[in-house]
Amino acid sequence: MKILAIECTHGFASVAVSLDERVFEHRLADWQKTAESLVPLVMEVMAAAGLTVAELDGVAVSSGPGSFTALRIGMSAAKGIAFGASLPLVPVPTMLAMAEAAVEHTTAKHIVPVIPSRVGEYFYSIFFVEDRAFSEIESSRCFVSELPAKLSELKDRFVIVSRSADILVDEVPSLAPHFLDVSFFSAAFLLGHAEKALAAGAAGTAAGTVPEYRQTFTPMQRRD
């Protein structure tokens, strides 16, 4: 299948295109320029793959949770492309995609993706993995200092996956043996999930796809 995937929930933005068995991917080095650079990044990857939007079978987007602003940027770009070309749109849960990306690097039965939320807080999910099937046990938000208590029932049978592993280790050294840095997680890891959804006819539409914020945006109060 020919699928365009966009991932810019947190950390950095990336765009990937699958062309049969080949994958073309570009990453954006400057996270602060995601808004103005994402569409040109899409155009670069499409050109590298030698494809036009009209030739795509669908579009995939990392649906969150993550940065409020980045989610809006990525979702808007994906929806605009899908709507303009009348393509199906596949929202891929970011936590699940991170867990699937990590499975090749661990034998742990429980995979716990962690994504920065508000200052000092993180989103987390707990997945049980068996025969490459993922079952979500719990998903919420907490301070990193609360993670040990949240994971205590798992004993030592878990791995925490995050792009911020070094920061988390500094905050909770006791969890250091359980951390796996997944800085390699990118748009390319959305493609397999999207291909299955498209093949099963389970993709959505641009109009019906929304970001998974998992929190309410509260504007900062202006000080006089």
Secondary structure as UniProt FT lines:
FT   STRAND          2..7
FT   STRAND          13..19
FT   TURN            20..21
FT   STRAND          22..28
FT   HELIX           31..33
FT   HELIX           34..49
FT   HELIX           53..55
FT   STRAND          58..62
FT   HELIX           68..84
FT   TURN            85..86
FT   STRAND          89..92
FT   HELIX           94..102
FT   HELIX           103..105
FT   STRAND          110..116
FT   TURN            119..120
FT   STRAND          121..130
FT   TURN            131..132
FT   STRAND          133..143
FT   HELIX           144..146
FT   HELIX           147..151
FT   HELIX           152..154
FT   TURN            155..156
FT   STRAND          158..162
FT   TURN            163..164
FT   HELIX           165..171
FT   HELIX           173..178
FT   STRAND          179..181
FT   TURN            183..184
FT   HELIX           187..190
FT   HELIX           191..199
FT   TURN            200..201
FT   TURN            206..208
//
